[in-house]
Amino acid sequence: MSSANHARVSSRAERRTTNDNASTQPRASSGQQGSSRNDRADPRRTHSPQPSTSGASHRRTTSGQQRSQRGVEERRTERVQVTERETITRTRSPQRRPPSVQIPERVQRPSEPARTYSGDPRPRSAKAETPQAPWLPEVSLVPHTSAPLASRITIPPLASTAPQSLQPKPLQELSLEVQEAAILEDLLMVFMGYEGQYVRFGKSYNPAEEKDRLTGPSFRILPGLDPSLQDLTTTMLKMATHYGAIEAFVEVQSREEFGAVNHALCAAIRKLLHDYLILIAQLETQFLTNPSFTLHVLNLHTLPTSHMMFQIYSLAHEILKRNSLLEEDLEESDDGMDDIENILESLREGGDLGPGNIPGKKICKGGSVLGLITKRLETMSGDPAARSLLTSLLRDASRPYMMMLNEWLHHGSIKDPHAEFLVREQKSIKRERLEEDYTDEYWERRYTIRDHDVPPQLEGVKDKVLLAGKYLNVVRECGGVDVSKAVTDVPRSFDDIRFLDNVNSAYAHANQSLLELLLTTHALPARLRSLKHYFFLDRSDFFAYFMELGTSELAKPVKKVNTNKLQSLLDLVLRQPGSVAAQDPFKEDIKVEMNEISLTNSLTRVVNISGIEAGESFQTPASQPNNESDKNAVGFTSLQLDYSVPFPVSLVISRKTVWRYQALFRYLLSLRYLESQLVTCWQTHNRARSWSHKSSNRDVEMWKRRVFTLRARMLVFVQQLLYFCTAEVIEPNWQALMAKLNAKEDTKGGPTPIRTVDELMQDHVDFLDTCLKECMLTNSRLLRIHSKLMQTCTFFATYTNWLSRELERTDPDLQAANPTGGDPARLEKMNEIIQKYEVNFSRHLQILLDALNHYAATETVVLLGLCARLSTANQGTQYSGLRADEDGQAHT
């Protein structure tokens, strides 16, 4: 190339004095120089540009008729020699064909320097190949990568490694015009990513290192260049650096693990690089054909393109920093191991851990890339050229993202093989697990938002996007969406004016479809009424009959209870004509089961862990009773119902809500069972002779009245508590929930209608939580006090038969039946026993009343009504009006 540059200016200086001999003299040395140039360029490019360059070099050195006549003579002379040696490849352009056969002529131009190589061209070419034997750069194929259009050949050797015989003539020995011509030709090579003769890669740049290629090659100009050309050349070399970095960026980011958005962005950049190379080809044409084409002209032609390349380079640099490919990014990834479930699921299905699936490896893709482009677009809004460029890149890069968005919004499915969409799908969470899922995992965690990967355009509507797809996904799994139907007439990029309307309309359609599916097709209100009958004992004549039939079985210890027998009894009762359950279409879904953990222990555990954050370990409180305390449980205290619900109603009536129903059922059942025990006790007191007989002993009669009074107080306590829970807590809240379900959009002044499925689910959970709270099942202190009161009442009712036997032995009127009776010490002991029951019940009841007054003032005002009713059970006793602070053991 150096020889060609010498040729241009030397011939310009000699064009007035040269003759035919002068034009043929340099051709003797052209063989060696031309062959050296060709051999050196081979590893870089398959098609060498030397023929056209040499021809143009010859044109740029002459002018007028003299140049054209001499060119004709040289063509005729040279054609005979060259056509016998090699095939002419550049025959497509008639204008460039004559120079293409002047390969020796291009390199022979420097008259004085070339004279050191004398002789015939052919022998010189053979001699030039001899010293190159040790230095034989070869091109080989590189292994395939996941980037479809990545370079498939090895990197050319550096120019600094070439033998000394191939090194160009120093710039100091060239004139200004020759220097400019040489630099011009070098720049055209450098702009395409190759080294020139005088412009080479910096010493710190290693093309084999990916990080160096992504940063962009640095260039150095060999010493000796005129200062008037040095600054301008250095300025233009920045564009070459940007081109090299962008080309490496496209190659790296086109790998499979970087996702479809990066692939689309690389495709858009590749189009721009194609236009860039077309510009370089046009500039080369100007260089070859226009004698007035100078370094300043080249600079003017490349200024707009240089600005464009700088913008692309800056964007690529930011993306690479996010990928930690250039600099160590100190920001920790918040996603962490978010996709570990998908990775494990992929491995279970026989997948592989590709580079993009390694957990913890931080990759900027999807919404993050779109966010970077958008942020840069806002920053460069004052630059029209940059704004136009970035808008085009954003439009092209967002197309695959918009395809995923439309598929999610209109079909409810995610086609996201690279995990770059704003909605994350946990494939390991399947709907079959709904039957045993007590945490609503399917609905809450199967589809979640990647908060740090949401494009700015979707930030305001991300919740709608999530819900629209979730709703439609449920409808689709129930067969309500035609997945085969292609999505048409939807926006394909973020700058479409219909973009937000598309999201809003899809959300409204999906919500309406799922609401209609739940409320109409799957009869959700009827299912809720069925739950109310079974779990809240509403119109529960059938349940009283079931308890009567199963008394013998339910009285057994819990581990000996035959649940199959109880299930048969329940089925028999539910099919009894005239029962409210006989016409219930969902009675087959109710099942009987036993829970060995007592209700109080179960609720206490829930209360104690309600404040634990995700990731924390659960520490069992020292005061919490363990399972050993439940070993004496019987069927009555362990009985609970279960309810199986088909999909998609199981989203609303999930295992989490069924547990709440079960807790309320067990609480109401315990009150009903205790009430029945106290009623049985009352019947015994009225029917048994020992109780109904009026004793002649005044002390015995007073003792009996104390027992009657205590039993009545306990019965009032239980009945008032049962009435409060059913009539003042459950029923009003139930009516409010049903009013929301049945409310219409145009209702004025009435309850707010349920507009979304999530509102419906939340209202249902709120209804149950309110019932649990107002029934005092979510407060650990109230639970402890209530448990002690229930135990006291249960012990009293259980020991009624023992008291009856003791009464027979104590009453002197009954001594005929029992001669050993009439012991005053026995009567004293019985008085002490009853006093213990009275004190225990009265004290704990007053503690409960004080606690209820406190929580009614601070949490739930509805407890005031219960306080007023329960206070009647303590009237006339020494504990009436006692405050908790007067009894040191009240809080223990």
PyMOL commands that set and color helices and strands:
alter all, ss='L'
color gray80, all
select helices_A, chain A and resi 2-14+20-24+26-41+50-60+64-83+97-100+103-107+111-114+121-129+159-161+164-166+171-173+176-190+210-215+227-253+256-289+295-322+340-348+355-357+367-379+384-411+431-436+441-445+451-453+456-477+499-521+524-535+541-549+551-554+558-560+563-574+587-589+599-609+627-630+635-638+649-651+655-687+689-692+698-742+757-774+780-798+800-810+812-814+824-858+863-874+884-886
alter helices_A, ss='H'
color red, helices_A
select strands_A, chain A and resi 199-201+219-221+423-425+447-449+590-594+639-643
alter strands_A, ss='S'
color yellow, strands_A
deselect
rebuild
show_as cartoon
